[in-house]
Amino acid sequence: MRFDASERLYARARRLLPGGVSSPVRAISPFPFYTARAEGPYLWDADGNRFIDYCLAYGPMILGHRHPEVMRRVAEQMERGWLYGTPTEIEVEAAARISGLYPAMQMMRFVSTGSEATMAALRIARGCTGKDRIVKIEGGFHGAHDSVLIKAGSGATTHGVPDSRGVPADTAKNTLQVPYNDLEAMDDVLKEGGIAAVIMEPVLGNIGPILPDKGYLDGVRKITRERDVLLIFDEVITGFRLSLGGASQLYRIEPDLTTLGKIIGGGFPIGVVGGSSDLMEMVSPSGGVYQAGTFNGSPIPLAAGMATLDVLEAGELSDLNAAGDRLRSALSQVVEDLGLGYSVTGIASMFKVFFGPSPRNYQEALACDKDGYLRFFRRMLEAGIFLTPSQYETDFLSAAHGVDVIDITVEAFASCLKG
Ligand SMILES: *Cc1c(COP(=O)(O)O)cnc(C)c1O
């Protein structure tokens, strides 16, 4: 494979964009490939190389690229205009539909990104409880804003230290962290008091998929209720993926606030925050928690999202999840035959080969051979398969990945994992 055009673009990009990219995860070493177009399960780069895409824009593209129904509905909306700055019918329809799938979201606010959704959820929680402190899970990711850009520590409970320059220490100190799958640590920190909310990804998606132990999410729900702390499920990855009603539906948990994004914009920018009417009535203009945005409820993402939902609902989601099960079991067999102590994790359309035993939390995930993974990532890329470029990002399967594509992928895993 030749990457001349990408290498040239990267040389220019490095002078114009910090690190040569628009978001840090894209800075693949020694240089990223530059995508020129996409279709179904494939990306083509500026040099004409074709890759089977398991990154899928880090989650939104659950139907694959250029799904005809999404294109049709976006084109229809384009004909009527794409931004009005007024209320629209589609936001009412979308809210009713989402509320039907996520009964805990009696009311919601549409925003433009998942980061904005979690930022609003935390403000609502703080505004409603009058408390400042929040708890997050180590290794959990909720976007790139001050309250959640907090370093993961190594103790049972860690007190907030900024994970980025520019995050005020005064902000960081209000974010406490506990390990995933550890109810005792969670209860210990909730006992301290002064806590508005626990925010968590029900299935950790941003350090590779890590699943909840049996009873863990129920336990979190129970102790947050007992301690009068709001529970925020960040379903930006799991929403419309684990089931149409997300992790809340799959694990039968009723969070106080829910954040959605990625899939529900059909590949266009979106975020949603919602909860009970009592909590959401606190949001401006009905209440005193301020939230606003030029692009809130933008019709194109909603049209793309509703089209995506229609396709998923018509049977694609259950087919996709079954394909995910088959892929994971094929990969598990490959990994077992190899005998290197690697593991395959995931659920629904999320998967990852961990270069080490299957982790239960962030600290265990850190023990994996992440440099070995990066060398493997390169070999896969040369074999025409684009995985997420880190041991700690989930790989995704889309509805556009057919049996033939998956078979090629499993074979590539078998030969590239050997080294
Ligand atoms: C991607 C992601 C976000 C941030 O969403 P953006 O649209 O990138 O701002 C928040 N939470 C989770 C769990 C995510 O995976």
The ligand as an ORCA input file, in Angstrom:
! r2SCAN-3c Opt
* xyz 0 1
  C     -18.454     10.303     22.091
  C     -18.942     10.368     23.480
  C     -19.288     11.584     24.089
  C     -19.048     12.907     23.426
  O     -19.838     13.063     22.295
  P     -19.387     14.169     21.201
  O     -20.517     14.181     20.226
  O     -18.090     13.660     20.648
  O     -19.215     15.445     21.936
  C     -19.855     11.559     25.347
  N     -20.038     10.403     25.999
  C     -19.710      9.214     25.459
  C     -19.970      7.961     26.216
  C     -19.121      9.156     24.194
  O     -18.752      7.989     23.680
*
